[in-house]
């Protein structure tokens, strides 16, 4: 048995059949989804997608489970989440390895993604004793007013391939604490990660005698997603993916007056001012542009450099790129793994052609790597192109390791115009030791993004803060802070403890 087979077995995913593994308790009677690893091009396993009939069974199970789950005190729900976090600690290595192998990100990043799941569980457990409302003074004598929050019901989660487990956990841990149940459609590009997570939580639910419908999995393509977005039994759809996808989801959900939590595209920039620490800038920019092979929604796409230090910064970045090691992401000596599939490779190559057509200059050559180590055909070279913000290709989000270098002159205001001059508004950063520039960047006149960092890069976020962006990024917020409120409905309560019933505006209505 190979190391990968041992990993699959430890996650309850393997039934050996001529060396091919299949999800042992996978649910569905629809089409077969084959999962190939971008690491080596090999078939990892197969899962069956959910047919409309399967989907109906799942939704009935979820709606039934909600009726009992919502009555369980939040701290008891928190105990279940705590146990789930402990299971993740036990299985961090195999689950992180599966994330790395099925998606293609480095093993360190795969393990880091599982750690994010553990962290959100810890956050949620504390939150289970803090689902607070407000008390207000009433204008009427002998009355008391207050607000409280109640669970919504079934939360539908549609996640993307680049974070095949963490984004689900961000949503699910909070939704469970709030008393909601969840139906998850993972990306069809990383379906085994979804089945593995479902296996883990199913064991926790069984140990606590909780209904299975609290956590449901429906594998499939966009058609399964359409079933969810058009289902009036799902009051909230949380969708992560492209802006194109998000606009479709938003329209469908709004058409039935449901709620949507959207985490969509990013076109993230780092501004480098004359007062920047060059070493810190290089570290932040290189990891931001090349980490996860540029397939993070928070990946650094644009580097906006002041003309007075432009040549110095560009030279340092180009030198750093020469040190990048590209290869098998399970080898911790490598910095950059493969793109998710050959469609992503085509998009990467088209973007490089486009930037040259528009007048850009390639500073660090890209290209597809060949050879036995790169037999999957998904390994590409991180590239750098000198460009202008007005280029059509720069205005788009290319999910690949391409960094566009842009120049600005004058003051920080000019840099802000460039940074904000795109349709997306997820993550942003400034590298400066100038207090005025830093504060301006964070002011109402500064970054229009949901995330704005000073002296750290655009990539990544902490669990404690709300994660999300503005404009075509969708406006959603997940993870920390008060993001839990989106998973609940607000109710205003008024109690009259007198023997009189005063009416508004002094209206008299006596019987």
BAZAMI-914675 format. One line per 2 residues: their letters; for each residue x, y, z of N, C-alpha, C. Coordinates in steps of 0.05 Angstrom, whole numbers. Example, Ala and Ser with C-alpha at 12.3 -4.5 7.8 and 13.67 -1.06 7.14 Angstrom:
! BAZAMI-914675
AS = 264 -114 156 246 -90 156 264 -66 156 | 257 -45 142 273 -21 143 258 1 157
END
This chain:
! BAZAMI-914675
XX = 17 -24 0 0 0 0 18 25 0 | 13 44 -18 29 68 -20 21 87 2
XX = 38 108 5 33 128 26 6 142 21 | 0 147 -4 -26 160 -11 -49 142 -4
XX = -46 116 -9 -67 97 -2 -71 96 28 | -49 97 43 -51 97 72 -66 122 82
XX = -60 144 69 -73 169 76 -103 167 71 | -111 156 48 -139 153 41 -153 134 60
XX = -139 113 67 -151 93 86 -156 105 113 | -137 122 123 -141 134 149 -164 153 150
XX = -172 163 126 -195 181 125 -221 167 117 | -220 141 116 -244 125 109 -252 127 80
XX = -232 131 62 -238 136 34 -231 113 16 | -220 91 26 -208 72 8 -222 45 8
XX = -228 36 -15 -235 8 -20 -219 0 -45 | -198 -14 -41 -179 -20 -63 -192 -37 -84
XX = -189 -28 -109 -199 -43 -133 -180 -38 -155 | -161 -56 -158 -140 -53 -179 -124 -27 -174
XX = -120 -20 -149 -104 4 -143 -120 30 -143 | -146 29 -150 -162 53 -151 -179 54 -126
XX = -180 77 -113 -195 80 -88 -222 94 -94 | -242 86 -79 -268 99 -81 -278 106 -53
XX = -294 127 -52 -306 134 -26 -324 112 -16 | -318 100 7 -332 76 16 -360 81 24
XX = -366 105 34 -393 111 43 -404 136 28 | -396 138 3 -405 161 -13 -434 157 -20
XX = -449 180 -20 -477 179 -25 -483 191 -52 | -499 178 -68 -507 190 -94 -511 169 -115
XX = -529 176 -133 -535 158 -156 -532 172 -182 | -520 195 -183 -516 210 -207 -491 201 -222
XX = -480 219 -238 -457 214 -254 -432 210 -237 | -413 195 -247 -388 191 -233 -369 215 -237
XX = -357 224 -215 -337 245 -216 -310 232 -210 | -292 234 -228 -265 223 -225 -246 246 -215
XX = -231 240 -194 -213 259 -183 -184 252 -190 | -172 268 -207 -144 264 -214 -126 284 -200
XX = -103 275 -190 -85 293 -176 -69 310 -196 | -68 336 -192 -50 352 -209 -21 348 -203
XX = -15 334 -181 12 329 -173 26 310 -192 | 12 287 -199 24 268 -216 6 258 -239
XX = -18 270 -240 -37 262 -261 -52 236 -256 | -48 224 -233 -60 198 -228 -88 200 -217
XX = -105 180 -223 -132 179 -213 -130 172 -183 | -141 190 -166 -142 185 -138 -166 167 -130
XX = -189 174 -141 -213 160 -134 -237 171 -149 | -259 158 -144 -284 166 -158 -306 169 -137
XX = -323 189 -142 -347 192 -125 -371 195 -144 | -394 189 -134 -418 192 -150 -432 218 -142
XX = -441 233 -161 -455 258 -156 -484 253 -147 | -496 273 -135 -523 270 -125 -543 275 -148
XX = -561 257 -152 -583 261 -172 -604 279 -158 | -623 290 -174 -645 305 -162 -660 290 -140
XX = -663 264 -144 -676 247 -124 -659 245 -98 | -633 241 -102 -615 241 -79 -616 268 -64
XX = -615 289 -79 -616 316 -67 -641 319 -50 | -663 310 -59 -688 313 -44 -687 298 -18
XX = -675 274 -19 -672 258 6 -655 273 26 | -633 285 16 -615 300 33 -629 324 46
XX = -644 339 30 -658 363 41 -679 355 61 | -692 334 57 -712 325 76 -698 317 103
XX = -675 304 100 -660 297 124 -651 322 139 | -641 342 124 -631 366 137 -653 382 151
XX = -676 385 137 -698 401 149 -709 387 174 | -709 360 173 -719 346 197 -699 349 220
XX = -673 347 214 -653 350 235 -653 378 248 | -659 398 232 -660 425 242 -680 429 265
XX = -703 416 262 -724 419 282 -715 411 310 | -698 391 312 -688 383 338 -662 397 345
XX = -645 402 325 -619 413 331 -622 442 341 | -641 457 332 -644 485 340 -652 487 370
XX = -663 466 381 -671 467 409 -649 459 428 | -627 449 418 -604 442 435 -590 467 444
XX = -585 472 469 -571 496 478 -545 500 463 | -539 525 457 -515 532 441 -489 521 454
XX = -486 522 480 -461 510 491 -459 480 486 | -481 466 485 -480 438 478 -473 434 449
XX = -483 451 432 -474 450 404 -444 456 402 | -435 474 419 -407 481 420 -390 457 428
XX = -400 440 446 -386 416 454 -382 398 430 | -402 395 413 -400 379 389 -378 390 371
XX = -378 416 368 -357 429 351 -329 425 363 | -328 426 389 -302 422 403 -291 394 396
XX = -309 374 397 -301 347 391 -292 344 362 | -306 358 344 -299 358 316 -271 369 313
XX = -265 391 327 -238 403 325 -217 384 335 | -223 368 356 -204 349 366 -199 326 346
XX = -220 318 332 -217 298 311 -199 308 289 | -202 334 282 -185 346 262 -156 347 271
XX = -151 351 297 -124 350 307 -112 322 304 | -128 302 309 -118 275 306 -112 268 277
XX = -127 279 258 -125 272 230 -113 295 213 | -99 313 226 -88 336 212 -69 327 190
XX = -51 309 196 -31 300 177 -43 287 152 | -61 267 155 -72 255 131 -91 273 116
XX = -107 290 130 -125 308 116 -109 329 101 | -89 340 114 -72 360 101 -57 348 77
XX = -49 323 79 -36 309 56 -56 306 33 | -81 299 40 -101 296 19 -106 322 5
XX = -108 344 20 -113 370 9 -90 377 -10 | -66 372 -2 -42 377 -19 -43 361 -44
XX = -49 335 -42 -48 317 -65 -71 321 -84 | -95 326 -73 -118 328 -91 -120 356 -104
XX = -111 377 -89 -113 404 -99 -87 414 -111 | -64 406 -100 -39 414 -111 -23 434 -95
XX = -34 444 -73 -19 464 -57 2 450 -41 | 22 465 -32 44 453 -17 34 439 8
XX = 49 419 18 40 405 42 38 424 65 | 56 443 68 54 462 90 28 477 88
XX = 20 484 64 -6 499 61 -29 481 66 | -27 455 58 -48 436 63 -52 432 93
XX = -30 429 108 -32 426 137 -42 452 149 | -34 475 138 -44 501 148 -73 504 144
XX = -84 493 122 -113 495 117 -128 479 138 | -118 456 145 -131 440 167 -129 455 193
XX = -106 468 198 -104 484 222 -124 506 223 | -131 518 200 -152 538 200 -178 526 208
XX = -184 501 200 -208 488 209 -208 485 239 | -186 477 250 -183 474 279 -188 501 293
XX = -175 521 282 -178 548 294 -206 558 294 | -221 554 273 -248 564 272 -266 548 291
XX = -259 522 295 -274 507 315 -269 519 343 | -244 526 349 -239 538 375 -254 564 378
XX = -254 580 357 -268 606 358 -298 601 362 | -308 582 348 -337 576 350 -345 566 377
XX = -328 550 389 -335 540 416 -338 563 436 | -320 582 435 -322 606 452 -347 622 445
XX = -353 624 420 -376 639 411 -402 626 421 | -402 600 426 -427 586 434 -438 597 460
XX = -422 612 475 -432 624 500 -434 654 498 | -433 664 472 -433 693 469 -452 702 446
XX = -473 687 441 -492 695 421 -511 716 433 | -501 739 436 -515 760 451 -534 777 434
XX = -554 789 447 -571 808 434 -568 835 448 | -588 853 445 -587 879 457 -612 884 473
XX = -610 901 493 -634 910 508 -636 940 504 | -661 949 496 -665 978 491 -687 988 509
XX = -686 1014 515 -707 1027 530 -731 1032 512 | -755 1026 522 -779 1031 507 -789 1059 512
XX = -802 1071 492 -814 1097 496 -841 1096 512 | -851 1071 515 -876 1068 529 -871 1059 558
XX = -885 1071 577 -881 1063 606 -889 1034 610 | -874 1020 627 -880 993 634 -875 973 611
XX = -857 980 593 -850 962 570 -820 957 570 | -813 934 560 -784 928 557 -780 918 528
XX = -758 927 516 -752 918 489 -724 905 489 | -722 885 472 -696 872 468 -695 858 441
XX = -670 852 433 -666 837 408 -653 810 415 | -661 790 400 -648 764 402 -644 752 374
XX = -627 732 372 -621 719 347 -630 690 348 | -642 681 325 -650 653 323 -637 641 298
XX = -633 615 298 -621 602 274 -639 605 250 | -627 605 227 -641 608 201 -655 582 192
XX = -640 560 194 -650 534 184 -628 519 170 | -633 513 145 -613 499 128 -595 519 115
XX = -569 517 118 -549 534 105 -536 518 82 | -538 528 58 -525 516 35 -497 527 31
XX = -478 510 28 -450 518 25 -439 508 -2 | -430 526 -19 -418 519 -44 -389 529 -43
XX = -370 510 -43 -342 518 -40 -325 514 -65 | -302 526 -66 -284 525 -89 -261 506 -84
XX = -247 499 -106 -226 479 -104 -201 489 -89 | -196 515 -88 -170 524 -78 -168 522 -48
XX = -190 523 -34 -191 517 -5 -212 496 -1 | -206 471 -7 -227 450 -8 -239 442 18
XX = -226 450 41 -238 442 67 -242 466 85 | -224 485 85 -225 507 105 -249 525 102
XX = -256 532 78 -279 550 74 -305 537 83 | -308 511 78 -331 496 89 -331 498 119
XX = -308 494 132 -307 495 161 -313 523 172 | -304 544 158 -310 571 167 -340 575 169
XX = -354 566 149 -383 568 149 -397 549 168 | -389 524 167 -403 503 182 -400 506 212
XX = -376 512 222 -372 514 250 -390 536 262 | -391 559 248 -408 581 258 -437 574 255
XX = -445 562 233 -473 555 229 -483 535 250 | -466 515 256 -474 496 277 -478 509 304
XX = -459 527 311 -462 541 336 -488 557 337 | -495 568 315 -520 584 313 -545 567 313
XX = -542 541 310 -565 523 310 -575 515 283 | -559 523 262 -566 515 234 -555 488 227
XX = -566 476 207 -555 451 195 -544 459 168 | -527 442 157 -512 450 133 -514 429 111
XX = -517 438 86 -515 421 62 -492 432 46 | -472 416 40 -448 425 27 -444 412 0
XX = -439 430 -20 -431 420 -46 -401 429 -50 | -383 410 -46 -355 417 -50 -349 419 -80
XX = -326 430 -86 -318 432 -114 -315 404 -126 | -325 401 -151 -322 376 -165 -292 370 -172
XX = -275 390 -169 -246 387 -174 -232 376 -149 | -245 375 -126 -233 363 -102 -254 349 -85
XX = -268 330 -97 -291 317 -83 -283 300 -60 | -259 287 -61 -251 269 -40 -246 284 -13
XX = -237 309 -15 -234 325 9 -260 328 23 | -281 332 7 -308 335 18 -317 310 32
XX = -313 287 19 -322 261 31 -306 256 57 | -280 263 57 -264 258 80 -275 275 104
XX = -281 300 99 -292 317 121 -319 306 131 | -335 297 112 -361 286 120 -357 261 137
XX = -338 244 130 -332 220 146 -324 228 175 | -308 249 177 -298 257 204 -321 267 221
XX = -338 285 210 -359 297 226 -381 276 231 | -385 257 212 -405 237 217 -399 220 241
XX = -373 215 246 -366 200 270 -372 215 295 | -368 242 295 -373 258 318 -403 259 323
XX = -419 262 302 -448 263 306 -459 237 317 | -448 215 308 -456 189 318 -449 185 347
XX = -426 194 355 -417 191 383 -435 207 402 | -447 229 391 -463 247 408 -493 242 404
XX = -500 221 388 -528 215 383 -543 239 371 | -529 254 353 -541 276 339 -551 266 312
XX = -572 278 300 -581 269 274 -560 273 252 | -559 254 234 -540 256 211 -545 281 194
XX = -570 289 192 -577 312 175 -565 338 183 | -552 339 206 -539 364 214 -516 372 195
XX = -504 351 183 -483 356 163 -488 338 139 | -493 351 116 -499 336 92 -480 343 69
XX = -475 324 52 -457 328 29 -471 320 4 | -470 338 -16 -481 332 -43 -459 338 -64
XX = -446 318 -74 -426 322 -94 -440 327 -121 | -426 341 -138 -437 346 -165 -426 371 -177
XX = -436 377 -202 -428 401 -216 -447 424 -211 | -447 443 -229 -464 467 -225 -493 461 -223
XX = -502 438 -234 -530 432 -233 -540 426 -205 | -522 414 -189 -529 410 -161 -530 437 -146
XX = -511 455 -154 -511 482 -143 -537 496 -149 | -547 492 -174 -572 505 -181 -596 495 -165
XX = -596 469 -159 -617 459 -141 -617 473 -114 | -593 478 -104 -591 491 -78 -599 521 -80
XX = -589 535 -99 -594 564 -100 -624 570 -106 | -638 551 -118 -667 556 -124 -685 543 -103
XX = -674 532 -82 -690 517 -63 -699 536 -40 | -725 541 -38 -735 559 -17 -731 548 11
XX = -724 522 14 -720 510 40 -692 518 51 | -676 531 34 -649 539 42 -648 569 44
XX = -652 581 67 -654 610 70 -627 624 64 | -605 611 67 -579 623 63 -561 606 45
XX = -551 617 24 -530 604 8 -504 619 11 | -484 605 20 -457 615 22 -441 604 -1
XX = -432 621 -20 -419 611 -44 -392 625 -47 | -372 608 -52 -344 618 -57 -336 609 -85
XX = -326 628 -100 -317 622 -128 -313 647 -144 | -317 645 -170 -312 667 -188 -335 688 -186
XX = -329 712 -195 -349 732 -196 -372 724 -215 | -365 712 -237 -385 702 -256 -405 684 -243
XX = -395 664 -228 -412 646 -213 -428 660 -192 | -415 679 -178 -429 693 -157 -452 710 -166
XX = -450 721 -190 -472 737 -201 -496 719 -207 | -491 695 -216 -513 677 -221 -527 668 -195
XX = -510 662 -175 -521 654 -149 -537 676 -137 | -526 701 -137 -540 724 -126 -567 728 -139
XX = -568 726 -165 -593 730 -179 -614 709 -172 | -605 684 -172 -624 663 -166 -635 664 -137
XX = -616 669 -118 -625 671 -90 -642 695 -85 | -634 718 -96 -650 742 -93 -677 740 -105
XX = -679 724 -127 -705 720 -140 -725 707 -122 | -716 692 -102 -735 679 -83 -733 693 -56
XX = -720 717 -55 -717 733 -31 -702 718 -9 | -683 701 -17 -666 688 2 -641 705 7
XX = -624 695 24 -599 709 30 -575 695 17 | -555 711 9 -531 700 -1 -507 712 12
XX = -487 696 18 -461 704 28 -441 697 7 | -430 718 -6 -413 714 -30 -384 721 -24
XX = -366 702 -30 -338 707 -29 -326 701 -57 | -322 723 -72 -316 719 -101 -288 729 -108
XX = -285 739 -132 -258 744 -142 -243 766 -128 | -216 764 -130 -199 785 -119 -178 793 -140
XX = -170 818 -140 -150 829 -158 -131 846 -140 | -118 832 -122 -105 845 -99 -78 858 -106
XX = -74 880 -92 -49 896 -98 -34 902 -73 | -8 904 -76 10 915 -55 21 941 -65
XX = 18 962 -50 30 988 -56 57 989 -42 | 78 996 -57 105 998 -45 114 1028 -47
XX = 116 1041 -24 122 1069 -24 152 1073 -20 | 162 1098 -23 191 1103 -20 201 1095 8
XX = 183 1094 28 191 1088 55 187 1058 62 | 184 1042 42 180 1013 47 205 999 55
XX = 202 978 71 224 959 77 225 939 54 | 246 941 38 248 925 14 248 895 19
XX = 262 886 40 263 858 47 235 847 53 | 220 862 70 193 854 76 175 854 51
XX = 179 873 34 164 875 10 168 851 -8 | 193 842 -11 199 819 -28 186 794 -16
XX = 188 790 10 176 766 22 146 766 18 | 133 789 24 104 790 21 94 787 -7
XX = 109 799 -26 100 798 -54 105 770 -66 | 127 758 -61 133 732 -73 114 710 -62
XX = 110 710 -36 91 690 -25 63 696 -35 | 56 722 -35 29 729 -43 23 722 -72
XX = 43 724 -89 39 718 -118 43 689 -124 | 59 675 -110 67 647 -117 55 626 -99
XX = 48 633 -74 35 614 -56 10 602 -68 | 6 575 -65 -16 560 -77 -16 564 -107
XX = 8 569 -119 10 573 -147 -8 596 -157 | -11 616 -141 -28 639 -148 -57 633 -149
XX = -66 612 -135 -94 604 -136 -109 610 -111 | -101 631 -97 -116 641 -74 -133 665 -83
XX = -156 668 -71 -172 692 -76 -157 717 -66 | -139 713 -47 -123 735 -36 -95 737 -48
XX = -89 721 -69 -63 722 -81 -57 750 -91 | -31 758 -90 -23 784 -100 -21 784 -130
XX = -38 800 -143 -38 802 -172 -22 826 -183 | -22 848 -167 -10 873 -176 9 884 -155
XX = 32 893 -164 51 906 -147 55 935 -157 | 46 954 -141 46 982 -148 69 996 -135
XX = 89 1003 -150 115 1012 -138 120 1042 -146 | 129 1057 -126 136 1085 -131 160 1087 -150
XX = 159 1106 -168 180 1108 -189 208 1112 -177 | 210 1124 -153 236 1130 -141 251 1105 -132
XX = 237 1083 -127 250 1058 -119 242 1035 -137 | 231 1042 -160 220 1022 -178 241 1002 -186
XX = 263 1011 -197 283 993 -207 295 975 -185 | 299 987 -162 310 972 -140 291 949 -131
XX = 266 955 -128 247 935 -120 243 913 -141 | 241 922 -166 238 902 -187 261 883 -189
XX = 285 894 -186 309 877 -187 309 857 -164 | 300 865 -140 300 847 -117 279 825 -121
XX = 256 832 -132 234 813 -137 243 792 -158 | 255 802 -180 264 784 -201 285 765 -190
XX = 303 775 -174 324 757 -162 311 736 -144 | 291 744 -129 278 725 -111 264 703 -127
XX = 252 710 -149 238 690 -166 257 668 -175 | 283 674 -179 302 655 -188 307 633 -167
XX = 300 639 -142 304 620 -120 281 601 -116 | 259 606 -130 235 589 -125 239 561 -135
XX = 231 542 -120 232 513 -127 204 503 -134 | 201 493 -158 175 484 -168 175 454 -169
XX = 155 441 -158 155 412 -160 133 400 -142 | 136 374 -137 117 359 -121 111 373 -95
XX = 86 382 -90 80 397 -66 83 381 -40 | 83 354 -42 87 337 -19 116 338 -9
XX = 134 348 -26 162 352 -19 164 380 -7 | 170 381 19 169 407 33 192 425 25
XX = 211 416 8 232 433 -2 222 450 -25 | 200 444 -37 189 459 -59 171 482 -49
XX = 172 504 -64 155 527 -57 129 528 -72 | 129 518 -97 106 521 -115 99 494 -126
XX = 73 487 -124 63 463 -136 49 468 -162 | 32 450 -171 19 453 -197 -7 470 -196
XX = -16 478 -219 -43 489 -221 -63 465 -219 | -88 471 -215 -108 451 -209 -112 431 -233
XX = -112 442 -257 -116 424 -281 -106 438 -306 | -109 425 -328 -99 436 -354 -115 459 -364
XX = -141 461 -356 -156 485 -363 -144 510 -349 | -135 507 -325 -121 529 -311 -95 536 -325
XX = -81 516 -335 -56 521 -350 -62 538 -375 | -83 531 -389 -91 546 -413 -97 575 -406
XX = -111 579 -384 -118 606 -376 -93 622 -369 | -74 609 -356 -48 621 -350 -33 630 -375
XX = -31 612 -394 -17 618 -419 -31 640 -435 | -57 639 -436 -72 660 -450 -68 687 -437
XX = -65 688 -411 -61 714 -397 -33 725 -404 | -13 708 -406 14 717 -413 14 728 -442
XX = 0 714 -460 -2 724 -487 -16 751 -488 | -37 753 -473 -54 777 -473 -38 801 -463
XX = -23 798 -442 -9 821 -431 12 832 -451 | 24 814 -466 43 822 -487 29 836 -510
XX = 6 825 -518 -10 837 -539 -18 866 -532 | -23 871 -506 -32 897 -497 -9 917 -493
XX = 16 907 -497 39 925 -494 56 921 -470 | 50 900 -455 66 894 -431 93 881 -438
XX = 111 880 -418 137 868 -421 141 846 -401 | 149 823 -410 154 800 -392 181 804 -379
XX = 181 805 -352 206 808 -337 217 782 -328 | 199 763 -321 207 736 -314 190 717 -330
XX = 203 702 -347 188 685 -366 172 664 -352 | 148 659 -364 131 637 -354 135 613 -372
XX = 115 595 -372 116 571 -389 109 547 -373 | 103 526 -388 95 500 -376 120 483 -373
XX = 124 470 -350 147 454 -345 142 426 -356 | 163 413 -366 161 386 -377 181 368 -364
XX = 178 343 -367 196 323 -355 180 304 -337 | 194 283 -328 181 263 -312 168 273 -287
XX = 181 292 -273 171 304 -249 145 320 -253 | 142 329 -278 119 347 -284 100 333 -303
XX = 97 307 -301 82 292 -321 52 298 -321 | 42 310 -300 13 317 -300 7 340 -320
XX = 28 355 -328 24 377 -347 12 401 -334 | 12 403 -307 -1 425 -293 19 443 -279
XX = 45 438 -283 65 455 -270 74 478 -288 | 73 502 -278 80 526 -293 100 543 -278
XX = 114 560 -292 133 578 -280 119 604 -270 | 123 612 -246 113 638 -237 126 660 -255
XX = 109 677 -265 118 698 -284 113 726 -273 | 129 745 -284 125 773 -277 124 789 -303
XX = 104 807 -304 101 823 -328 98 853 -320 | 113 870 -333 110 899 -329 85 907 -346
XX = 67 922 -333 42 927 -347 30 954 -337 | 6 960 -347 -9 983 -338 -36 974 -327
XX = -46 989 -308 -70 981 -294 -94 982 -314 | -92 997 -335 -114 999 -355 -116 975 -373
XX = -95 958 -374 -96 935 -391 -121 918 -384 | -134 907 -404 -157 890 -399 -150 866 -382
XX = -127 854 -387 -120 829 -373 -113 836 -344 | -102 859 -338 -96 867 -311 -121 872 -295
XX = -142 881 -309 -168 886 -296 -182 860 -288 | -173 837 -298 -185 812 -293 -170 797 -271
XX = -183 777 -259 -170 759 -240 -161 735 -255 | -134 731 -257 -123 707 -269 -114 689 -246
XX = -127 666 -244 -121 648 -222 -96 631 -228 | -73 645 -227 -47 632 -235 -25 650 -224
XX = 0 640 -223 22 655 -212 34 676 -232 | 18 696 -237 27 718 -254 25 744 -238
XX = 47 758 -236 48 783 -221 52 806 -240 | 34 826 -239 36 849 -256 49 872 -240
XX = 71 883 -252 86 905 -239 76 931 -251 | 67 949 -234 57 975 -242 73 997 -228
XX = 75 1020 -242 91 1043 -231 72 1066 -224 | 78 1079 -202 64 1104 -196 84 1126 -188
XX = 76 1150 -191 93 1173 -184 77 1192 -166 | 91 1210 -153 77 1229 -136 69 1218 -109
XX = 45 1224 -100 37 1218 -73 21 1191 -70 | 15 1184 -45 0 1160 -39 -27 1161 -52
XX = -38 1185 -56 -64 1187 -69 -64 1175 -97 | -43 1179 -111 -40 1168 -138 -39 1137 -138
XX = -25 1127 -118 -24 1098 -116 -51 1086 -109 | -67 1101 -92 -93 1091 -85 -112 1090 -109
XX = -109 1110 -127 -126 1110 -151 -121 1085 -167 | -96 1076 -169 -89 1052 -184 -100 1028 -170
XX = -95 1026 -144 -104 1002 -130 -134 999 -131 | -148 1020 -126 -178 1018 -126 -190 1018 -154
XX = -173 1021 -174 -184 1023 -202 -188 996 -215 | -200 977 -200 -208 951 -211 -236 945 -200
XX = -249 925 -212 -276 918 -204 -277 903 -178 | -255 889 -171 -255 872 -147 -246 888 -122
XX = -253 878 -99 -245 893 -74 -241 874 -51 | -224 854 -54 -220 835 -32 -198 843 -13
XX = -173 839 -21 -150 844 -3 -131 865 -14 | -118 879 3 -99 900 -5 -78 903 16
XX = -55 915 8 -34 919 27 -17 943 19 | -4 955 39 16 976 34 41 970 49
XX = 64 974 36 89 971 49 101 999 53 | 102 1008 78 112 1034 84 119 1037 114
XX = 138 1053 120 144 1060 148 135 1089 153 | 120 1101 135 110 1128 137 83 1127 150
XX = 80 1138 174 55 1136 188 32 1150 173 | 37 1172 160 16 1186 146 5 1169 123
XX = 24 1156 108 16 1139 86 -1 1115 96 | 8 1103 118 -6 1080 129 -34 1088 137
XX = -37 1110 151 -63 1119 161 -81 1127 138 | -70 1139 118 -86 1147 94 -97 1122 80
XX = -79 1102 78 -87 1077 65 -111 1064 80 | -112 1067 106 -133 1055 122 -157 1073 126
XX = -156 1097 116 -177 1117 120 -200 1113 99 | -221 1128 102 -244 1127 84 -235 1134 56
XX = -214 1149 53 -204 1156 26 -185 1135 15 | -178 1115 31 -158 1096 23 -168 1071 9
XX = -160 1048 18 -167 1023 5 -197 1018 6 | -208 1010 -17 -236 1003 -18 -241 973 -15
XX = -222 959 -4 -224 930 -1 -234 922 26 | -244 898 28 -253 887 54 -230 882 73
XX = -206 877 62 -182 872 78 -161 892 70 | -149 906 89 -128 926 84 -106 922 104
XX = -82 915 95 -60 908 112 -37 928 109 | -23 932 131 1 949 131 25 932 138
XX = 44 932 120 70 918 124 66 887 127 | 45 877 116 43 848 110 29 846 83
XX = 31 823 71 21 820 44 -10 817 43 | -20 811 19 -49 808 15 -59 780 21
XX = -41 761 21 -49 733 22 -53 723 50 | -76 710 54 -82 698 80 -97 717 98
XX = -108 706 120 -123 722 139 -125 706 165 | -129 721 187 -132 708 213 -161 701 218
XX = -165 679 233 -192 670 240 -208 691 255 | -195 707 272 -209 725 290 -223 748 275
XX = -213 755 251 -225 777 237 -245 768 216 | -264 784 209 -283 778 188 -269 778 161
XX = -274 757 145 -261 754 119 -281 759 97 | -273 777 78 -290 782 55 -283 808 42
XX = -297 814 20 -290 838 5 -314 852 -7 | -309 875 -20 -329 892 -31 -330 891 -61
XX = -348 907 -73 -351 909 -102 -356 881 -114 | -342 873 -134 -348 847 -147 -337 823 -131
XX = -326 828 -108 -319 806 -89 -344 797 -75 | -365 812 -75 -391 802 -66 -402 813 -40
XX = -384 825 -23 -394 837 2 -399 818 25 | -392 793 22 -397 774 44 -375 775 65
XX = -381 765 89 -362 763 111 -365 736 124 | -342 722 127 -341 696 140 -321 697 163
XX = -320 675 178 -300 671 198 -305 687 224 | -288 705 231 -288 717 258 -306 742 261
XX = -299 758 281 -314 782 288 -343 775 293 | -362 790 281 -390 784 284 -402 771 259
XX = -386 757 244 -395 743 220 -417 723 226 | -419 714 251 -439 695 259 -468 705 254
XX = -471 731 254 -498 742 252 -511 736 225 | -495 731 204 -507 725 178 -521 698 178
XX = -514 680 197 -526 654 198 -551 653 216 | -560 676 225 -583 678 243 -602 699 234
XX = -627 697 244 -647 718 239 -651 734 264 | -654 760 261 -656 779 283 -686 783 290
XX = -692 783 315 -719 787 324 -720 808 346 | -738 828 342 -742 848 363 -766 841 379
XX = -763 841 406 -784 833 424 -792 856 442 | -818 860 446 -828 880 465 -847 866 485
XX = -842 871 510 -858 860 532 -872 882 548 | -898 880 550 -914 898 566 -920 885 592
XX = -909 896 614 -914 884 640 -934 901 657 | -950 917 644 -971 933 657 -999 921 652
XX = -1019 935 661 -1047 927 656 -1060 945 635 | -1043 962 623 -1053 981 602 -1041 973 575
XX = -1054 982 554 -1043 978 527 -1042 1004 511 | -1022 1020 517 -1019 1046 502 -1012 1041 473
XX = -1024 1057 455 -1020 1054 426 -1001 1076 416 | -990 1071 393 -971 1090 382 -984 1116 374
XX = -968 1137 374 -977 1164 366 -1002 1173 382 | -1006 1163 406 -1028 1171 422 -1056 1164 413
XX = -1057 1144 395 -1083 1136 385 -1100 1124 407 | -1126 1131 408 -1144 1120 428 -1162 1099 414
XX = -1162 1076 426 -1180 1054 416 -1190 1039 439 | -1212 1048 450 -1223 1037 474 -1247 1020 469
X = -1249 998 483 -1272 979 480 -1287 978 507
END
